Amino acid sequence: MIKNSHTQNLKMDPSLIDLKSAVVIQIFHPSFKPYDKEEMLGLVKTAGYSIHSYITQNLRKKNPRFFMGSGKVKLIKEVLHDHFNPQKKTKHSEISIEDPDFSNVDYADGAIINDNEIWETGIDSSSTSEEFIENPEEIIDLTLPETLKNRHDLTIIFNNRLGFAQLTNLHGAWDVKTIDRDELVLEIFENHAQTHESKLQIELARLTLQTNIIKKEMGIHLQEKQGRGQQGKGMKAWEPRMRAFRGKKHKISLELNKISQGRALRRKSRNKFFNVGVVGYTNAGKSTLVNKLAKVSLETADQEFTTVTTTSRKVTFPKFDEYGRWQGQEMILTDSVGFISDMSRLLIDAFLSTLEELQFSDLVMIVIDISDEKWDRILLKIESSFAVIEQIGAADIPKIFVFNKTDLLSGESIKERVTKIHTHFPNIDSLAISAMEKQGFEDLAQLLIERKLQLHRKLK
């Protein structure tokens, strides 16, 4: 094994044999965000992949060209070559890396903003692009199944955010589909999109991605001259394609705007109701909770991003006055797409038209999976939820915590975790429930009704 790196082979689940094949890589450096491994495993599974290996590397120096160490790139290339060409084994010293050289562009761990901006960078241009490799004869501990015969059936997924140049270089080196976590999330959204609006949003996100790719792929290096005798400054080679993409983006944006206007009209009809935005980290149980409360059947599953569009349902909570007269309290619950750590602006912008519905909530209900094994991960999920809430302009709306999945914990563990959370967020009311077992629903109904009546008293 190469120094400062680690590879873990994951046991195959027989039920996953028909899934797409994937190798996951995660690069660590003090300037890179340390994304959670367990979250990534869930995302990859949700996207329909079977993971064969999870490779990590601790970088001493950042590599603008490949993101990871170039020695590691060569080792992986050798393993891929030997696996897909068993009759033609080779040595590491015979492996070369020839691909488009974008080493002069410092893209790393960045995010796509829009088609007029480049990837944000955390790379110092003075950083060397070469990485160390003590023993060129070493073999990386990467095992692929014998049933995997075609390079097109394998995807290498980074649990990092890479620049386009780096993904291009890695694909050129390995001749295997290579994506980062943002592209993976976009794949999941695409797989789960059911409404016309969500499909349009994903298509718009992909067009935004492609326009950035075109500008980096060709705009940096190429310029075609046009006109008689090839005279004059001419038009850049990528401009015709860019115009076509912009035209498509404009058309989709107009259609999404019409849908948004229709939503605004429906929202006006709901103004007489108390509106509760149900938000939280992906797979926290938001849709299950809305299903149980509203007695509807939104899609639910034990995986990430089951919901990729916003859905509103009217709920009536039972309430009687002091004389026993019925005073049922009606309100609207709006289920939204789940959040993940460090959601890129590309993903936020893609779903802004549905997430903006939360801006008009009277109360934001943050659902939290209290059963998570790691306390640090629970805290990260809460902080990530707050970050997205702020990004969509809903930071000033009153909030409550709903700690879900209490059926998986003991009473003492629940109390301990809730107490720790309140030390970090002392001014937010909370209660613990189990949406699956419908436990704590009476307390939740009472809290929501109290918040509704408080709002009505303020408005009088």
C-alpha positions in Angstrom: 0.0 0.0 0.0 1.1 3.6 -0.7 1.9 5.7 2.4 -0.8 7.9 3.8 -3.5 6.0 2.0 -6.0 3.3 2.9 -8.3 1.1 0.8 -11.2 -0.8 2.2 -12.9 -3.6 0.3 -16.6 -3.8 1.1 -18.4 -7.1 1.5 -20.9 -7.7 -1.3 -24.5 -7.8 -0.5 -26.1 -10.6 -2.6 -29.1 -8.4 -3.2 -26.9 -5.8 -4.9 -25.4 -8.0 -7.6 -27.5 -6.5 -10.4 -26.6 -2.9 -9.4 -24.1 -0.7 -11.2 -20.5 -1.2 -10.1 -18.6 1.6 -8.3 -15.3 2.4 -6.6 -15.5 5.3 -4.1 -12.5 7.5 -3.5 -12.1 10.1 -0.8 -9.2 12.5 -0.5 -8.3 14.2 2.7 -6.4 17.5 3.1 -6.7 20.2 5.8 -8.3 22.5 3.2 -10.8 20.0 2.0 -14.2 19.4 3.6 -14.2 16.0 5.3 -17.4 14.6 4.0 -19.0 11.7 6.0 -18.3 8.2 4.8 -21.5 6.7 6.0 -23.5 9.4 4.2 -21.6 8.7 1.0 -22.3 5.0 1.2 -26.0 5.7 1.5 -25.9 8.1 -1.4 -24.1 5.6 -3.6 -26.5 2.8 -2.7 -29.5 5.1 -3.4 -28.1 5.9 -6.8 -28.2 2.2 -7.6 -24.5 1.3 -7.3 -22.8 -1.6 -5.7 -19.5 -0.5 -4.0 -16.5 -2.7 -4.5 -13.9 -0.6 -2.7 -13.7 2.6 -0.7 -10.2 4.2 -1.2 -8.9 7.1 0.8 -5.7 9.1 0.6 -4.2 11.8 2.9 -2.5 14.4 0.7 0.6 16.2 1.9 0.4 18.5 -1.1 -2.6 19.5 -3.2 -2.7 18.5 -6.8 -4.5 20.9 -9.1 -4.2 18.5 -12.1 -5.7 15.3 -10.6 -7.0 16.4 -7.2 -5.4 13.1 -5.8 -1.8 12.1 -5.9 -0.5 11.4 -9.4 1.2 8.3 -8.1 -2.1 7.0 -6.9 -3.7 7.7 -10.2 -1.0 5.6 -11.9 -1.6 2.7 -9.5 -5.3 2.7 -10.1 -4.7 2.9 -13.8 -2.5 -0.2 -13.7 -5.2 -2.1 -11.7 -7.8 -1.1 -14.2 -5.6 -2.0 -17.2 -4.8 -5.5 -15.7 -8.4 -6.2 -14.9 -9.9 -5.2 -18.2 -6.9 -6.6 -20.2 -6.0 -9.8 -18.3 -4.1 -11.2 -21.3 -1.8 -8.2 -21.4 -0.4 -7.6 -17.9 1.8 -4.6 -17.4 4.1 -3.1 -14.8 3.6 0.2 -13.0 6.7 1.6 -14.6 5.2 1.0 -18.1 2.0 3.0 -17.2 1.9 6.6 -18.4 -0.7 9.2 -17.9 -1.5 11.2 -21.0 -4.5 13.5 -20.9 -5.5 17.1 -21.4 -3.2 19.2 -19.3 -5.2 21.7 -17.2 -2.5 21.9 -14.6 -2.3 25.7 -15.1 -5.9 26.0 -13.8 -6.3 25.7 -10.0 -9.7 24.0 -9.7 -10.3 21.9 -6.6 -12.9 21.2 -4.1 -15.0 23.9 -5.7 -18.6 24.3 -6.8 -20.3 25.4 -10.0 -21.9 28.8 -9.5 -23.5 29.7 -12.9 -22.5 29.9 -16.5 -20.8 33.2 -16.0 -18.5 32.1 -13.2 -15.8 29.5 -12.9 -15.3 26.8 -10.2 -14.4 28.2 -6.8 -10.9 27.1 -5.9 -9.1 26.3 -2.7 -5.8 25.6 -4.5 -2.7 27.7 -4.2 -1.3 28.1 -7.7 2.2 27.6 -6.2 1.2 24.0 -5.2 3.1 21.3 -7.0 1.0 19.0 -9.1 3.2 16.0 -8.4 2.7 13.6 -5.5 5.1 11.2 -3.8 5.3 7.5 -4.4 7.9 5.6 -2.4 7.8 2.3 -4.3 6.6 2.3 -7.9 6.3 -1.5 -7.8 3.6 -1.4 -5.1 0.1 -2.6 -6.0 -3.0 -0.8 -4.8 -5.4 -3.0 -2.9 -8.3 -2.6 -5.3 -10.2 -5.7 -6.3 -12.9 -5.8 -9.0 -15.3 -8.7 -9.5 -14.6 -11.1 -12.4 -18.1 -10.5 -13.7 -17.1 -6.9 -14.5 -15.9 -7.1 -18.0 -16.5 -3.7 -19.5 -15.0 -0.3 -18.5 -18.4 1.3 -19.3 -20.0 -0.7 -16.4 -17.7 0.9 -13.8 -18.0 4.3 -12.2 -15.4 5.9 -9.9 -17.1 8.3 -7.5 -15.3 10.9 -5.4 -16.6 11.8 -2.0 -15.2 15.3 -2.7 -16.1 18.2 -4.9 -13.8 18.3 -7.9 -13.3 20.8 -10.7 -14.2 19.9 -14.3 -10.5 19.9 -15.3 -9.6 17.3 -12.7 -12.5 15.1 -13.7 -11.5 15.4 -17.3 -7.9 14.4 -16.5 -8.9 11.5 -14.3 -11.3 10.2 -17.0 -8.5 10.5 -19.5 -6.1 8.6 -17.3 -8.5 5.8 -16.4 -10.9 5.6 -19.3 -13.7 5.1 -16.8 -16.7 7.2 -15.9 -15.6 9.5 -13.1 -17.9 11.8 -11.1 -17.9 13.7 -7.8 -20.5 13.9 -5.0 -22.5 16.7 -6.7 -22.9 14.7 -9.9 -23.9 11.7 -7.8 -26.6 13.7 -6.0 -27.9 15.0 -9.4 -28.1 11.3 -10.6 -30.2 10.5 -7.5 -32.5 13.4 -8.2 -32.8 12.3 -11.8 -33.7 8.7 -10.7 -36.4 9.9 -8.3 -37.9 12.8 -10.3 -41.6 12.1 -11.0 -43.1 15.5 -11.5 -42.7 17.6 -14.6 -41.3 20.4 -12.6 -38.6 18.3 -10.9 -37.5 16.9 -14.3 -37.2 20.4 -15.6 -35.2 21.5 -12.6 -32.7 18.6 -13.1 -32.4 19.3 -16.8 -31.7 23.0 -16.0 -29.0 21.9 -13.5 -27.4 19.7 -16.1 -27.4 22.5 -18.7 -25.8 24.8 -16.2 -23.1 22.1 -15.7 -22.6 21.7 -19.4 -22.2 25.4 -20.1 -19.5 25.5 -17.4 -17.9 22.5 -19.0 -17.9 24.1 -22.5 -16.2 27.3 -21.3 -13.5 25.4 -19.5 -13.1 22.7 -22.2 -12.7 25.0 -25.1 -12.9 28.6 -24.0 -9.5 28.5 -22.3 -7.6 27.1 -25.3 -9.4 27.5 -28.6 -10.7 30.3 -30.8 -11.8 29.9 -34.3 -11.5 32.7 -36.8 -14.4 33.3 -39.1 -15.0 35.5 -42.2 -13.4 35.8 -45.6 -9.8 34.5 -45.6 -10.1 33.6 -41.9 -9.5 37.3 -41.1 -10.7 39.1 -38.0 -11.1 38.2 -34.4 -13.9 35.8 -35.1 -16.1 33.7 -32.9 -14.9 31.4 -30.1 -15.3 27.7 -31.0 -17.6 27.0 -28.1 -20.0 29.9 -28.8 -22.5 28.1 -31.1 -22.9 25.3 -28.5 -23.1 27.8 -25.7 -25.9 29.7 -27.5 -27.8 26.5 -28.0 -27.5 25.6 -24.3 -28.5 29.2 -23.3 -31.6 28.9 -25.5 -32.6 25.7 -23.9 -32.0 27.1 -20.4 -34.1 30.1 -21.2 -36.9 28.0 -22.5 -36.9 25.8 -19.3 -36.6 28.8 -17.1 -39.7 30.3 -18.7 -41.6 27.0 -18.1 -40.5 26.8 -14.5 -41.5 30.4 -14.0 -45.1 29.5 -15.2 -45.2 26.6 -12.8 -43.9 28.9 -10.0 -46.7 31.5 -10.8 -49.3 28.7 -10.5 -47.8 27.7 -7.2 -48.1 31.4 -6.1 -51.8 31.4 -6.9 -52.3 28.2 -4.9 -50.3 29.7 -2.1 -52.7 32.6 -1.9 -55.6 30.2 -1.4 -53.7 28.8 1.6 -53.1 32.1 3.3 -56.0 31.5 5.6 -54.2 28.3 6.9 -51.2 28.0 9.3 -48.4 26.8 7.0 -45.7 24.5 8.4 -42.6 23.8 6.3 -41.2 20.3 7.1 -37.4 20.3 6.5 -34.4 18.4 7.5 -31.5 16.2 6.5 -32.1 13.6 3.9 -33.6 10.3 5.3 -34.7 11.9 8.6 -38.2 10.7 8.1 -40.0 13.8 6.9 -42.2 12.1 4.3 -43.1 9.3 6.8 -44.2 12.0 9.3 -46.3 13.9 6.8 -47.8 10.6 5.6 -48.9 9.7 9.2 -50.2 13.1 10.1 -52.0 13.8 6.9 -53.0 10.1 6.3 -51.7 10.3 2.7 -49.1 8.2 1.0 -46.1 10.2 -0.2 -43.2 8.1 -1.4 -41.0 6.9 1.4 -38.0 4.6 1.6 -35.0 4.0 3.9 -32.7 5.9 1.6 -31.6 9.4 0.6 -33.6 11.9 -1.5 -36.9 10.0 -1.9 -38.6 13.3 -2.1 -37.2 15.6 -4.8 -40.1 18.1 -5.1 -42.2 20.0 -2.6 -45.6 18.5 -1.6 -48.2 20.2 0.5 -51.0 18.5 2.5 -53.8 19.8 4.7 -53.9 18.3 8.2 -56.7 18.7 10.8 -55.7 18.3 14.4 -58.5 17.5 16.9 -59.2 20.2 19.5 -62.1 20.9 21.7 -62.9 24.1 23.7 -63.5 24.1 27.5 -67.2 23.4 26.8 -66.4 20.3 24.7 -67.2 21.9 21.4 -65.2 20.9 18.4 -62.5 23.3 17.3 -60.4 21.3 14.9 -57.3 23.1 13.9 -56.4 23.0 10.2 -52.9 23.6 8.9 -50.8 22.9 5.8 -47.7 20.7 6.0 -45.2 21.1 3.2 -42.7 18.3 2.7 -39.5 19.4 0.8 -36.3 17.8 -0.6 -33.9 16.6 2.0 -30.7 18.4 2.7 -27.1 17.1 2.7 -23.9 18.4 4.1 -22.5 21.3 2.1 -25.1 21.3 -0.7 -23.5 23.1 -3.6 -25.1 26.2 -5.1 -25.8 24.3 -8.3 -28.1 21.9 -6.4 -29.7 24.7 -4.3 -30.3 26.8 -7.4 -31.7 23.7 -9.3 -34.4 23.3 -6.6 -34.8 26.9 -5.5 -38.2 27.2 -7.2 -39.6 24.4 -4.9 -37.5 25.2 -1.8 -38.6 28.8 -2.0 -42.0 27.6 -0.8 -40.5 27.4 2.6 -40.0 31.2 2.6 -43.8 31.5 3.1 -44.1 29.2 6.0 -45.4 30.4 9.4 -43.3 27.8 11.1 -40.3 25.6 10.0 -40.3 22.1 11.5 -36.8 20.7 11.4 -37.0 16.9 11.5 -33.8 15.2 12.9 -32.9 11.5 13.0 -32.0 11.3 16.7 -31.0 7.6 16.4 -27.8 8.4 14.4 -24.9 6.5 16.0 -22.5 9.4 15.9 -23.2 12.6 17.9 -20.9 14.7 15.7 -23.0 13.6 12.7 -26.2 14.6 14.3 -24.8 18.1 15.0 -23.5 18.3 11.4 -26.9 17.5 10.0 -28.6 20.2 12.1 -26.0 22.7 11.1 -26.3 21.7 7.5 -30.1 22.2 7.7 -29.7 25.6 9.1 -27.2 26.5 6.4 -29.7 25.6 3.6 -32.6 27.3 5.4 -30.5 30.5 5.4 -29.6 30.1 1.8 -33.2 30.0 0.7 -34.1 33.0 2.8 -36.1 31.4 5.6 -33.7 32.1 8.5 -36.1 34.5 10.3 -39.1 32.1 10.3 -39.8 30.5 13.8 -38.5 27.0 14.1 -39.0 23.9 16.2 -37.0 20.6 16.4 -38.8 17.3 16.0 -36.4 14.5 17.0 -37.6 11.4 15.1 -36.9 7.6 15.3 -37.0 7.5 19.1 -38.2 3.9 18.8 -34.6 2.9 18.0 -33.2 4.4 21.3 -33.6 4.0 25.0 -35.3 6.7 27.0 -32.0 7.6 28.7 -30.2 7.9 25.3 -32.9 10.2 23.9 -32.8 12.5 27.0 -29.0 12.7 26.8 -28.9 13.6 23.1 -31.7 16.1 23.4 -30.0 17.8 26.3 -26.7 18.1 24.3 -28.5 19.5 21.3 -30.2 22.2 23.4 -26.8 23.3 24.7 -26.0 24.2 21.1 -29.4 25.5 20.1 -31.0 26.7 23.4 -33.8 28.8 22.1 -35.6 26.3 19.9 -38.5 24.3 21.2 -38.4 20.6 20.6 -40.1 17.3 21.2 -39.3 13.6 20.5 -41.4 11.3 18.3 -41.4 8.1 16.3 -43.1 8.8 13.0 -43.0 5.1 12.1 -44.7 4.1 15.4 -46.9 7.2 15.6 -45.5 7.9 19.1 -45.5 11.5 20.4 -48.1 12.7 17.9 -50.4 14.1 20.5 -47.6 16.3 21.9 -46.6 17.3 18.4 -50.2 18.3 17.6 -50.5 20.3 20.8 -47.2 22.2 20.1 -48.2 23.0 16.5 -51.7 24.3 17.7 -50.0 26.4 20.3 -47.7 28.0 17.7 -50.7 28.6 15.4 -52.7 30.3 18.2 -49.7 32.4 19.2 -49.4 33.7 15.6 -53.1 34.5 15.5 -52.8 36.5 18.7 -49.9 38.5 17.3 -51.9 39.3 14.1 -54.9 40.6 16.0 
